[in-house]
């Protein structure tokens, strides 16, 4: 991961969560950061301009690009 970038994973099933997993990535840098993701398709629910439960994008190539000074939340599996 790029310097200063923080990311963590929440495994599915925590506190009644129905997804297979959640990844939260924070990028405090002034340039975009690329973060490698575990295998599989990931649904973006939070990016630099929107946040919620709607799917904003899907990542299948194993790499998330997080814009400068922002965060991204990705969900694998069910979102509702």
MIPATOR-978230 format. One record per residue: residue number from 1; residue in one letter; chain; x, y, z of N, C-alpha, C in turn. Coordinates in Angstrom, 1 decimal, decimal comma. Each point is the difference from the previous one (the first is absolute). Layout:
SITE seq type mol   n_xx   n_yy   n_zz  ca_xx  ca_yy  ca_zz   c_xx   c_yy   c_zz
SITE NUM    A   A      X      Y      Z      X      Y      Z      X      Y      Z
...
END
This chain:
SITE seq type mol   n_xx   n_yy   n_zz  ca_xx  ca_yy  ca_zz   c_xx   c_yy   c_zz
SITE   1    X   A    0,8   -1,2    0,0   -0,8    1,2    0,0    0,9    1,2    0,0
SITE   2    X   A   -0,6    1,1   -0,5    0,7    1,3    0,0    0,2    0,5    1,4
SITE   3    X   A    1,0    0,8    0,2    0,2    0,6    1,3   -1,2    0,8    0,5
SITE   4    X   A   -0,3   -0,1    1,3   -1,0    0,7    0,7   -1,4   -0,6   -0,3
SITE   5    X   A   -0,2   -0,9   -0,9   -1,3   -0,6   -0,3   -0,3   -1,0    1,1
SITE   6    X   A   -1,2    0,0    0,5   -0,5   -1,0    1,0   -1,2   -0,8   -0,6
SITE   7    X   A    0,0   -1,3    0,3   -1,1   -0,8   -0,5   -0,2   -1,1    1,0
SITE   8    X   A   -1,3   -0,4    0,1   -0,3   -1,1    0,9   -1,2   -0,8   -0,6
SITE   9    X   A   -0,1   -1,3    0,4   -1,0   -0,9   -0,5   -0,9   -0,4    1,2
SITE  10    X   A   -1,3    0,0   -0,3   -1,0   -0,5    1,0   -0,6   -1,3   -0,6
SITE  11    X   A    0,2   -1,1    0,6   -0,5   -1,3   -0,5   -1,5    0,0    0,1
SITE  12    X   A   -0,6   -0,7   -0,9   -1,5   -0,1    0,0   -0,5   -0,6    1,2
SITE  13    X   A   -1,2    0,3    0,4   -0,7   -0,6    1,1    0,2    0,8    1,3
SITE  14    X   A    0,8    1,0    0,0    0,2    0,8    1,2   -1,2    0,9    0,3
SITE  15    X   A   -0,5    0,0    1,2   -1,2    0,8    0,4   -1,2   -0,1   -1,0
SITE  16    X   A   -0,2   -1,2   -0,5   -1,1   -0,2   -0,9    0,2    0,4   -1,4
SITE  17    X   A    1,2    0,3   -0,4    0,3    0,4   -1,4   -0,2   -1,2   -0,9
SITE  18    X   A   -0,7    0,3   -1,1   -0,3   -1,1   -0,9    1,0   -0,2   -1,2
SITE  19    X   A    0,9    1,0   -0,1    1,0   -0,2   -1,1    1,0   -1,0    0,4
SITE  20    X   A    0,8   -0,4   -1,0    1,2   -0,9    0,2    1,2    0,8    0,6
SITE  21    X   A    0,0    1,3   -0,2    1,1    0,8    0,6   -0,1    1,4   -0,5
SITE  22    X   A    0,7    0,9    0,8    0,0    1,4   -0,3    1,5    0,4    0,1
SITE  23    X   A    0,4    0,9   -0,9    1,3    0,6    0,1   -0,1    1,5    0,0
SITE  24    X   A    0,6    0,7    1,0    0,0    1,4    0,1    1,5    0,5   -0,3
SITE  25    X   A    0,1    1,0   -0,9    1,3    0,5   -0,3    0,0    1,5    0,1
SITE  26    X   A    1,0    0,6    0,8    0,2    1,4    0,1    1,2    0,4   -0,7
SITE  27    X   A   -0,1    1,1   -0,8    1,1    0,5   -0,7    0,2    1,5    0,3
SITE  28    X   A    0,9    0,4    0,9    0,2    1,4    0,4    1,0    0,7   -0,9
SITE  29    X   A    0,5   -0,7   -1,0    1,0    0,6   -0,9   -0,6    1,0   -1,0
SITE  30    X   A    0,8    0,8   -0,6   -0,4    0,9   -1,0    0,0   -0,6   -1,4
SITE  31    X   A    0,3   -1,3   -0,1    0,0   -0,7   -1,3   -0,8   -1,3    0,3
SITE  32    X   A   -0,6   -0,5   -1,1   -0,8   -1,2    0,0    0,9   -1,2    0,5
SITE  33    X   A   -0,6   -1,0    0,7    0,7   -1,1    0,5   -0,7   -1,3   -0,6
SITE  34    X   A    0,8   -1,0   -0,3   -0,5   -1,3   -0,5    0,3   -1,0    1,0
SITE  35    X   A   -1,1   -0,7    0,4    0,0   -1,1    1,0   -0,4   -1,3   -0,6
SITE  36    X   A    0,8   -1,0    0,3   -0,4   -1,4   -0,5   -1,1   -0,5    0,9
SITE  37    X   A   -0,9   -0,7   -0,7   -1,2   -0,6    0,7    0,1   -1,5    0,0
SITE  38    X   A   -0,7   -0,6    1,0   -0,1   -1,5   -0,1   -0,8   -0,4   -1,2
SITE  39    X   A    0,2   -1,2   -0,5   -0,6   -0,6   -1,2   -1,5    0,2    0,1
SITE  40    X   A   -0,6    0,2   -1,1   -1,5    0,1   -0,1   -0,5    1,4   -0,5
SITE  41    X   A   -1,3    0,1   -0,2   -0,6    1,3   -0,3   -0,3    0,8    1,2
SITE  42    X   A    0,3    1,3    0,0   -0,3    0,9    1,1   -0,9    1,1   -0,5
SITE  43    X   A   -1,0    0,3    0,8   -0,9    1,1   -0,3    0,4    1,2    0,8
SITE  44    X   A    0,1    1,2   -0,7    0,4    1,2    0,6   -1,3    0,7    0,5
SITE  45    X   A   -0,1    0,3    1,3   -1,2    0,6    0,6    0,3    1,4    0,5
SITE  46    X   A    1,3    0,3    0,1    0,5    1,3    0,5    1,2    0,4   -0,9
SITE  47    X   A    0,0    1,2   -0,5    1,2    0,5   -0,7    0,2    1,5    0,3
SITE  48    X   A    0,8    0,7   -0,7    0,3    1,4    0,3   -1,2    0,9   -0,2
SITE  49    X   A   -1,0   -0,4   -0,6   -1,2    0,9   -0,2   -1,3   -0,4    0,4
SITE  50    X   A   -0,1   -1,3    0,4   -1,3   -0,6    0,4    0,2   -1,0    1,1
SITE  51    X   A   -1,1   -0,1    0,9    0,1   -1,1    1,0   -1,5   -0,5    0,2
SITE  52    X   A   -0,1   -1,2    0,2   -1,3   -0,6    0,3    0,0   -1,5   -0,2
SITE  53    X   A   -1,1   -0,6   -0,2   -0,1   -1,4   -0,2   -0,2   -0,4   -1,5
SITE  54    X   A   -0,2    0,9   -0,9    0,0   -0,3   -1,4    1,3   -0,3   -0,5
SITE  55    X   A    0,0   -0,9   -1,0    1,3   -0,4   -0,7    0,4    1,1   -1,0
SITE  56    X   A    1,1    0,6    0,2    0,5    1,1   -0,9    0,9   -0,6   -1,1
SITE  57    X   A    0,6   -1,1    0,2    0,9   -0,6   -1,0    0,3   -1,4    0,5
SITE  58    X   A    0,6   -0,8   -0,9    0,4   -1,3    0,3    1,5   -0,2   -0,4
SITE  59    X   A    0,8   -0,6    0,9    1,4   -0,2   -0,4    0,3   -1,5    0,0
SITE  60    X   A    0,5   -0,5   -1,2    0,2   -1,4   -0,1    1,5   -0,3   -0,4
SITE  61    X   A    0,8    1,0   -0,2    1,4   -0,2   -0,4    1,0   -0,1    1,2
SITE  62    X   A   -0,6    0,1    1,3    0,9   -0,2    1,1    0,7    1,3    0,5
SITE  63    X   A   -0,3    1,1   -0,6    0,7    1,3    0,4   -1,0    1,1    0,1
SITE  64    X   A    0,0    0,7    1,2   -0,8    1,2    0,2    0,8    1,2   -0,1
SITE  65    X   A   -0,4    1,0   -0,7    0,7    1,3   -0,1   -0,9    1,0    0,8
SITE  66    X   A    0,7    0,4    1,1   -0,7    0,9    0,9    0,5    1,5   -0,2
SITE  67    X   A   -1,0    0,9   -0,3    0,4    1,3   -0,3    0,7    0,7    1,1
SITE  68    X   A    0,7    1,1   -0,2    0,7    0,7    1,1   -1,0    0,5    1,0
SITE  69    X   A    0,5    0,0    1,3   -0,7    0,5    1,1   -1,4   -0,4    0,1
SITE  70    X   A   -0,2   -1,4   -0,1   -1,3   -0,5    0,1    0,0   -1,5    0,5
SITE  71    X   A   -1,1   -0,6    0,1   -0,1   -1,4    0,4   -0,8   -0,8   -1,0
SITE  72    X   A    0,0   -1,3    0,1   -0,8   -0,9   -0,8   -0,4   -1,1    0,9
SITE  73    X   A   -1,3   -0,4   -0,2   -0,5   -1,2    0,7   -0,5   -1,0   -1,1
SITE  74    X   A    0,5   -1,2    0,1   -0,3   -1,0   -1,0   -0,7   -1,2    0,7
SITE  75    X   A   -1,0   -0,6   -0,6   -0,7   -1,1    0,6    0,1   -1,2   -1,0
SITE  76    X   A    0,2   -1,2    0,6    0,0   -1,2   -0,8   -1,3   -0,8    0,4
SITE  77    X   A   -0,7   -0,5   -1,0   -1,2   -0,7    0,3   -1,2    0,9    0,1
SITE  78    X   A   -1,0   -0,5    0,8   -1,3    0,8    0,2    0,3    1,3    0,6
SITE  79    X   A   -0,8    1,0   -0,5    0,0    1,4    0,6   -1,3    0,3    0,7
SITE  80    X   A   -1,0   -0,8   -0,2   -1,3    0,3    0,7   -0,5   -1,1    0,7
END
